[in-house]
Amino acid sequence: MKLEIVLEQEDDGTYSVHCPALKGCHSQGETREDALINIQEAIQLYLEVANEKARELVVQHPKSIAIEMAV
């Protein structure tokens, strides 16, 4: 899956980064490389939590079914 991220250098030389497609998915790092590694981890965790929440909704709505799909 490819997601757009926004990487910005802060006044203190550190980097902030966020993924506009995933509301609230932000990270930072001392270096550009650190920030990119950190946002990748943040995106993975965000998607794991979103998947868990979706599965909980299926359990709460018995007429729903869960289908796994690669994206």
DSSP file (Angstrom, degrees, kcal/mol; ACC not computed):
  #  RESIDUE AA STRUCTURE BP1 BP2  ACC     N-H-->O    O-->H-N    N-H-->O    O-->H-N    TCO  KAPPA ALPHA  PHI   PSI    X-CA   Y-CA   Z-CA
    1    1 A M              0   0    0      0, 0.0     2,-0.5     0, 0.0    70,-0.0   0.000 360.0 360.0 360.0 136.0    0.0    0.0    0.0
    2    2 A K        +     0   0    0     69,-0.3     2,-0.4     2,-0.0     0, 0.0  -0.935 360.0 178.9-110.8 129.3    1.3    3.4   -0.9
    3    3 A L        -     0   0    0     -2,-0.5     2,-0.3    17,-0.0     0, 0.0  -0.981  28.4-119.6-128.1 140.5    0.3    6.4    1.3
    4    4 A E        -     0   0    0     -2,-0.4    17,-0.5    15,-0.0     2,-0.3  -0.575  31.6-170.2 -75.6 138.0    1.3   10.0    0.9
    5    5 A I        -     0   0    0     -2,-0.3     2,-0.5    14,-0.2    14,-0.2  -0.921  17.2-137.9-125.6 157.2    3.2   11.5    3.8
    6    6 A V  E     -A   18   0A   0     12,-2.9    12,-1.8    -2,-0.3     2,-0.5  -0.972  18.6-169.8-117.6 120.5    4.2   15.1    4.6
    7    7 A L  E     +A   17   0A   0     -2,-0.5     2,-0.4    10,-0.2    10,-0.2  -0.942   7.8 178.2-114.3 126.2    7.7   15.6    6.0
    8    8 A E  E     -A   16   0A   0      8,-3.0     8,-2.7    -2,-0.5     2,-0.5  -0.987  26.1-132.1-132.0 137.9    8.7   19.0    7.4
    9    9 A Q  E     -A   15   0A   0     -2,-0.4     6,-0.2     6,-0.2     2,-0.1  -0.760  28.0-140.5 -86.6 130.8   11.8   20.2    9.0
   10   10 A E    >   -     0   0    0      4,-3.4     3,-1.9    -2,-0.5    -1,-0.0  -0.363  26.3-101.9 -84.9 167.2   11.2   22.2   12.2
   11   11 A D  T 3  S+     0   0    0      1,-0.3    -1,-0.1     2,-0.1    -2,-0.0   0.795 122.0  55.8 -59.3 -29.9   13.0   25.3   13.3
   12   12 A D  T 3  S-     0   0    0      2,-0.0    -1,-0.3     1,-0.0     3,-0.1   0.408 122.1-104.3 -86.5   4.0   15.1   23.3   15.8
   13   13 A G  S <  S+     0   0    0     -3,-1.9    -2,-0.1     1,-0.3     2,-0.1   0.299  84.7 117.4  94.0 -10.2   16.3   20.9   13.0
   14   14 A T        -     0   0    0     -5,-0.1    -4,-3.4    17,-0.1     2,-0.4  -0.274  60.3-120.7 -80.6 176.2   14.1   18.0   13.9
   15   15 A Y  E     -AB   9  29A   0     14,-2.9    14,-2.1    -6,-0.2     2,-0.4  -0.953  16.5-162.6-124.4 139.4   11.5   16.6   11.5
   16   16 A S  E     -AB   8  28A   0     -8,-2.7    -8,-3.0    -2,-0.4     2,-0.3  -0.900  14.9-177.8-113.6 150.8    7.7   16.2   11.9
   17   17 A V  E     +AB   7  27A   0     10,-2.4    10,-2.7    -2,-0.4     2,-0.3  -0.999   6.0 174.7-149.7 142.6    5.8   13.9    9.6
   18   18 A H  E     -AB   6  26A   0    -12,-1.8   -12,-2.9    -2,-0.3     8,-0.2  -0.978  29.0-129.4-147.1 162.9    2.1   13.0    9.1
   19   19 A C    >   -     0   0    0      6,-2.2     3,-1.8     3,-0.3     6,-0.4  -0.922  14.6-160.6-113.8 104.2   -0.1   10.9    6.8
   20   20 A P  T 3  S+     0   0    0      0, 0.0    -1,-0.1     0, 0.0     3,-0.1   0.789  89.2  60.0 -57.1 -30.0   -3.0   13.0    5.6
   21   21 A A  T 3  S+     0   0    0    -17,-0.5     2,-0.7     1,-0.2   -16,-0.1   0.709 101.8  57.5 -71.6 -19.2   -5.1    9.9    4.6
   22   22 A L  S X  S-     0   0    0     -3,-1.8     3,-2.4     3,-0.2    -3,-0.3  -0.854  92.0-132.9-117.8  95.0   -5.0    8.7    8.2
   23   23 A K  T 3  S+     0   0    0     -2,-0.7     3,-0.1     1,-0.3    -2,-0.1  -0.180  88.3   8.4 -52.1 124.3   -6.5   11.3   10.5
   24   24 A G  T 3  S+     0   0    0      1,-0.2     2,-1.1    -4,-0.1    -1,-0.3   0.498  87.1 136.2  84.7   4.5   -4.3   11.9   13.6
   25   25 A C    <   +     0   0    0     -3,-2.4    -6,-2.2    -6,-0.4     2,-0.3  -0.733  28.8 145.7 -90.9  97.5   -1.4    9.7   12.3
   26   26 A H  E     +B   18   0A   0     -2,-1.1     2,-0.3    -8,-0.2    -8,-0.2  -0.868  17.2 163.6-128.9 158.2    1.7   11.9   13.1
   27   27 A S  E     -B   17   0A   0    -10,-2.7   -10,-2.4    -2,-0.3     2,-0.3  -0.920  13.9-154.9-158.0-174.5    5.2   11.3   14.2
   28   28 A Q  E     -B   16   0A   0     -2,-0.3     2,-0.3   -12,-0.3   -12,-0.2  -0.944   5.0-168.0-158.1 173.1    8.6   13.0   14.4
   29   29 A G  E     -B   15   0A   0    -14,-2.1   -14,-2.9    -2,-0.3     6,-0.1  -0.973  35.8-118.5-167.4 156.9   12.3   12.3   14.5
   30   30 A E  S    S+     0   0    0     -2,-0.3     2,-0.3   -16,-0.2    -1,-0.1   0.848 104.3  25.6 -66.8 -34.7   15.7   13.8   15.2
   31   31 A T  S  > S-     0   0    0    -17,-0.1     4,-2.4     1,-0.1   -16,-0.2  -0.788  88.8-107.0-123.7 168.3   16.7   13.2   11.6
   32   32 A R  H  > S+     0   0    0     -2,-0.3     4,-2.2     1,-0.2     5,-0.2   0.920 121.9  50.1 -58.8 -44.5   14.8   12.8    8.3
   33   33 A E  H  > S+     0   0    0      1,-0.2     4,-2.3     2,-0.2    -1,-0.2   0.904 109.5  50.4 -63.1 -43.1   15.5    9.0    8.4
   34   34 A D  H  > S+     0   0    0      1,-0.2     4,-2.8     2,-0.2    -1,-0.2   0.923 110.1  50.5 -60.6 -44.5   14.3    8.7   12.0
   35   35 A A  H  X S+     0   0    0     -4,-2.4     4,-2.4     1,-0.2    -1,-0.2   0.898 110.5  49.2 -61.9 -41.0   11.1   10.5   11.1
   36   36 A L  H  X S+     0   0    0     -4,-2.2     4,-1.7     2,-0.2    -1,-0.2   0.895 112.6  47.1 -66.9 -40.1   10.4    8.3    8.1
   37   37 A I  H  X S+     0   0    0     -4,-2.3     4,-1.9     1,-0.2    -2,-0.2   0.922 113.2  49.9 -64.5 -43.3   11.0    5.1   10.2
   38   38 A N  H  X S+     0   0    0     -4,-2.8     4,-2.4     1,-0.2    -2,-0.2   0.879 109.8  48.8 -66.5 -38.8    8.8    6.5   12.9
   39   39 A I  H  X S+     0   0    0     -4,-2.4     4,-2.7     2,-0.2    -1,-0.2   0.861 108.0  55.3 -71.2 -32.6    5.9    7.3   10.6
   40   40 A Q  H  X S+     0   0    0     -4,-1.7     4,-2.2     2,-0.2    -2,-0.2   0.933 111.1  44.5 -61.9 -44.1    6.1    3.9    9.0
   41   41 A E  H  X S+     0   0    0     -4,-1.9     4,-2.5     2,-0.2    -2,-0.2   0.909 112.6  51.9 -64.8 -42.1    5.7    2.3   12.4
   42   42 A A  H  X S+     0   0    0     -4,-2.4     4,-2.5     1,-0.2    -2,-0.2   0.897 109.9  49.3 -62.3 -40.8    2.9    4.8   13.3
   43   43 A I  H  X S+     0   0    0     -4,-2.7     4,-2.6     2,-0.2     5,-0.2   0.921 110.6  50.2 -64.4 -44.3    1.0    3.9   10.1
   44   44 A Q  H  X S+     0   0    0     -4,-2.2     4,-2.0     1,-0.2    -2,-0.2   0.926 113.6  45.0 -60.6 -44.9    1.4    0.2   10.7
   45   45 A L  H  X S+     0   0    0     -4,-2.5     4,-2.4     2,-0.2    -1,-0.2   0.902 111.6  53.2 -66.0 -40.8    0.0    0.6   14.3
   46   46 A Y  H  X S+     0   0    0     -4,-2.5     4,-2.4     1,-0.2    -2,-0.2   0.931 111.1  46.1 -58.0 -47.6   -2.8    2.8   13.1
   47   47 A L  H  X S+     0   0    0     -4,-2.6     4,-2.2     2,-0.2    -1,-0.2   0.849 109.9  54.1 -68.1 -34.5   -3.9    0.3   10.5
   48   48 A E  H  X S+     0   0    0     -4,-2.0     4,-2.3    -5,-0.2    -1,-0.2   0.935 111.4  45.1 -62.7 -45.9   -3.7   -2.6   13.0
   49   49 A V  H  X S+     0   0    0     -4,-2.4     4,-2.6     1,-0.2    -2,-0.2   0.913 111.9  51.7 -65.1 -42.6   -6.0   -0.7   15.4
   50   50 A A  H  X S+     0   0    0     -4,-2.4     4,-2.2     1,-0.2    -1,-0.2   0.894 110.1  50.2 -60.7 -39.8   -8.4    0.2   12.6
   51   51 A N  H  X S+     0   0    0     -4,-2.2     4,-2.2     2,-0.2    -1,-0.2   0.909 110.2  49.6 -64.8 -43.0   -8.5   -3.4   11.6
   52   52 A E  H  X S+     0   0    0     -4,-2.3     4,-2.0     1,-0.2    -2,-0.2   0.915 111.0  49.4 -62.5 -43.0   -9.3   -4.5   15.1
   53   53 A K  H  X S+     0   0    0     -4,-2.6     4,-1.9     1,-0.2    -1,-0.2   0.892 109.5  52.0 -64.2 -39.2  -12.1   -1.9   15.4
   54   54 A A  H  X S+     0   0    0     -4,-2.2     4,-1.6     1,-0.2    -1,-0.2   0.906 109.0  50.2 -63.2 -41.3  -13.6   -3.1   12.1
   55   55 A R  H  X S+     0   0    0     -4,-2.2     4,-1.8     1,-0.2    -1,-0.2   0.880 107.6  53.8 -65.3 -37.5  -13.6   -6.7   13.4
   56   56 A E  H  X S+     0   0    0     -4,-2.0     4,-1.9     1,-0.2    -1,-0.2   0.886 106.2  53.2 -63.2 -38.5  -15.3   -5.6   16.6
   57   57 A L  H  X S+     0   0    0     -4,-1.9     4,-1.2     1,-0.2    -1,-0.2   0.877 105.6  53.6 -64.2 -37.3  -18.1   -3.9   14.6
   58   58 A V  H  < S+     0   0    0     -4,-1.6     6,-0.4     1,-0.2     3,-0.3   0.905 108.5  49.6 -64.0 -40.8  -18.7   -7.1   12.6
   59   59 A V  H  < S+     0   0    0     -4,-1.8    -1,-0.2     1,-0.2    -2,-0.2   0.884 110.1  51.0 -64.8 -38.1  -19.1   -9.0   15.9
   60   60 A Q  H  < S+     0   0    0     -4,-1.9    -1,-0.2     1,-0.2    -2,-0.2   0.709 110.8  51.4 -73.7 -20.0  -21.6   -6.4   17.1
   61   61 A H  S >< S-     0   0    0     -4,-1.2     3,-2.6    -3,-0.3    -1,-0.2  -0.839  70.2-168.8-120.7  92.3  -23.6   -6.6   13.9
   62   62 A P  T 3  S+     0   0    0      0, 0.0    -1,-0.1     0, 0.0    -2,-0.1   0.679  83.9  61.6 -59.1 -20.2  -24.4  -10.3   13.2
   63   63 A K  T 3  S+     0   0    0      2,-0.0     2,-0.2     0, 0.0    -5,-0.1   0.546  91.6  87.8 -83.0  -5.2  -25.7   -9.6    9.7
   64   64 A S    <   -     0   0    0     -3,-2.6     2,-0.3    -6,-0.4    -3,-0.0  -0.563  62.9-156.0 -89.8 155.9  -22.2   -8.3    8.7
   65   65 A I        -     0   0    0     -2,-0.2     2,-0.5     2,-0.0    -2,-0.0  -0.959  12.4-130.7-128.6 151.4  -19.4  -10.5    7.4
   66   66 A A        -     0   0    0     -2,-0.3     2,-0.4    -8,-0.0   -11,-0.0  -0.885  23.7-177.9-102.4 129.4  -15.7   -9.9    7.5
   67   67 A I        -     0   0    0     -2,-0.5     2,-0.3     2,-0.0    -2,-0.0  -0.995  20.9-136.1-127.4 126.2  -13.7  -10.3    4.3
   68   68 A E        +     0   0    0     -2,-0.4     2,-0.4     2,-0.0    -2,-0.0  -0.637  26.9 178.6 -82.7 139.1  -10.0   -9.9    4.2
   69   69 A M        -     0   0    0     -2,-0.3     2,-0.3     0, 0.0    -2,-0.0  -0.993  27.1-127.1-143.4 130.3   -8.6   -8.0    1.2
   70   70 A A              0   0    0     -2,-0.4    -2,-0.0     1,-0.1     0, 0.0  -0.610 360.0 360.0 -76.4 133.6   -5.1   -7.0    0.3
   71   71 A V              0   0    0     -2,-0.3   -69,-0.3   -70,-0.0    -1,-0.1   0.325 360.0 360.0-130.6 360.0   -4.7   -3.3   -0.4
